[in-house]
Amino acid sequence: MMLHHPARPGWTCKDCGLEWPCPPRRKQLLAEYASKRIPLMLYLAERFIEGCEDMPHEPASKLYVRFLRWPHSSNVPSPLSQNNGGEAGGACVGSGAG
């Protein structure tokens, strides 16, 4: 099984060439973190920070959607949506580079 790792600093998938996390990697991550939503979001937050550092020319809002928003639109229940229907807040302020 290919794990679809990112090629940095451009954050494309080494295996399929799509933007990382690519659809196959997203499915793998959802399976790997099936009952561990918070650890998944922490993992993705780390990748988001690295992506902001590697791609300072990209808007933080675009990187937020790419790295952190997609799990909220998947069919996996979120602890946030089960409590009050809340969602994660907005994107981080830029990486400080640039």
Buried (B, 14 or more C-beta within 10 A) or exposed (E): EEEBEBEBEEBBBBBBEEBBBBEBBBEBBBEEBEEEBEEBBEBBBEBBBBBBEBBBEBEBEEBBEBBBBBBBEEEBEBEBEEEEEEEBEEBBEEBEEE
